[in-house]
Amino acid sequence: MSINAHPELPEFDYVRPATLMEASRFLAEHAGEARPLLGGTDIFVRMRDGFYHDKYLVDVKHLDSTDELSYDPQRGLKLGAGVNMNRVMASPMVQAHYALLAEACRSVASYQLRTRATIVGNICNASPAGDTIGACLVLGGVLNVHGVGGYRQEPLATFFRGPGKTVLQPGDIVTSIEFPPAPAGAAGVYIKLGRNTWSDLSIVGVTVYGYADAGRASGYRFQAALASVAPTPLLVPALEEHLASHPINAEAFRQAARLAQAACSPIDDVRGSARYRKAMVRTLTEKALQMTWKKLGN
Ligand SMILES: Cc1cc2nc3c(=O)[nH]c(=O)nc-3n(C[C@H](O)[C@H](O)[C@H](O)COP(=O)(O)OP(=O)(O)OC[C@H]3O[C@@H](n4cnc5c(N)ncnc54)[C@H](O)[C@@H]3O)c2cc1C
């Protein structure tokens, strides 16, 4: 594909439905020429660059409870689709119980961008490089989706189908993401390797999350999610199984990092080669596991 030297935003109609059902019906009736709009930080870039050709952008920010950010010790955290990343980071409830989520948001671009960008937009864009997706995966995120048939839930772990592709159908609108209560003492780390410190997508992103768990032979549960090294954001079950069944020590972390490396299938692109990405997955996973272990008080 050639690069357009004079990109500009094409014309489109801005649609602001009064209800979620109106929005879902409009999106379903205009499948292929309408899409939901949150912060627009992905949409406008892709329209300007000629990847999206939608006639209608359907603003879903003000609908139903898309503005909600709430926490309940029994039910956990609920983040409305319209809640921007700065609001997530500033929330004392997020900082106290889901610090990993705040850390992942902090890695996204700049303060200015994060006043528009949302976690749900990051997820629905379905880029393998989405910086907040790993945290949402290991924290057990479940999406509330409104379609023409009403509400349903979609676990994030089975949401992605490929780069830019999800299980969503025409008319579907993600209204919020929910996370179960975080286990006591849980800790996590997000390591983003980019070409510069700010405002670039990751070459490799490694999320690790762990907590003490008497139900596992090792006494701990660790999970890892990888960004930019597969067609979709990637959970690594083999790492989780290894660290559940082996005594936690430096060799166990080294082997777990090898398993993460084996699980990924990166490509060469402008940000880095597949070979470099594979090597970095191993190095950064081991480092993230050690950092998390330390945060757990060991
Ligand atoms: C300068 C710049 C720097 C960036 N840096 C980073 C970075 O460091 N890390 C990173 O991960 N990303 C980065 N991004 C990408 C972008 O900011 C994020 O993906 C952001 O989280 C998208 O959120 P949004 O609310 O703006 O989504 P939008 O652009 O509004 O929407 C994104 C996609 O999701 C769909 N969508 C939106 N809302 C819904 C809904 N409720 N239901 C179903 N589908 C929906 C839209 O139709 C669209 O396809 C950057 C973008 C820019 C312009």
The ligand as a Gaussian input file, in Angstrom:
#p B3LYP/6-31G(d) Opt

LIG

0 1
 C       -0.915000       9.733000      19.020000
 C       -1.496000       8.390000      19.433000
 C       -0.764000       7.602000      20.304000
 C       -1.274000       6.353000      20.691000
 N       -0.540000       5.614000      21.570000
 C       -1.021000       4.415000      21.995000
 C       -0.278000       3.643000      22.921000
 O        0.804000       4.022000      23.399000
 N       -0.794000       2.444000      23.303000
 C       -2.006000       1.981000      22.820000
 O       -2.423000       0.894000      23.217000
 N       -2.730000       2.717000      21.955000
 C       -2.274000       3.917000      21.517000
 N       -3.008000       4.656000      20.616000
 C       -4.283000       4.112000      20.112000
 C       -5.569000       4.613000      20.843000
 O       -5.366000       5.819000      21.525000
 C       -6.109000       3.556000      21.838000
 O       -6.366000       2.336000      21.175000
 C       -7.386000       4.045000      22.549000
 O       -7.529000       3.340000      23.742000
 C       -8.675000       3.924000      21.752000
 O       -9.768000       4.391000      22.553000
 P      -10.858000       5.400000      21.986000
 O      -11.834000       5.636000      23.069000
 O      -10.216000       6.611000      21.406000
 O      -11.497000       4.497000      20.815000
 P      -12.170000       4.913000      19.437000
 O      -11.158000       5.462000      18.494000
 O      -13.402000       5.735000      19.665000
 O      -12.653000       3.452000      18.934000
 C      -11.715000       2.427000      18.670000
 C      -12.402000       1.255000      17.956000
 O      -13.336000       0.615000      18.809000
 C      -14.659000       0.669000      18.260000
 N      -15.537000       0.989000      19.380000
 C      -15.491000       2.127000      20.111000
 N      -16.411000       2.074000      21.075000
 C      -17.032000       0.883000      20.971000
 C      -18.064000       0.266000      21.728000
 N      -18.618000       0.861000      22.803000
 N      -18.482000      -0.949000      21.342000
 C      -17.930000      -1.565000      20.259000
 N      -16.935000      -1.020000      19.521000
 C      -16.502000       0.188000      19.872000
 C      -14.640000       1.790000      17.254000
 O      -15.647000       1.669000      16.278000
 C      -13.220000       1.656000      16.713000
 O      -13.154000       0.624000      15.766000
 C       -2.534000       5.904000      20.192000
 C       -3.262000       6.719000      19.320000
 C       -2.749000       7.945000      18.943000
 C       -3.564000       8.809000      18.008000

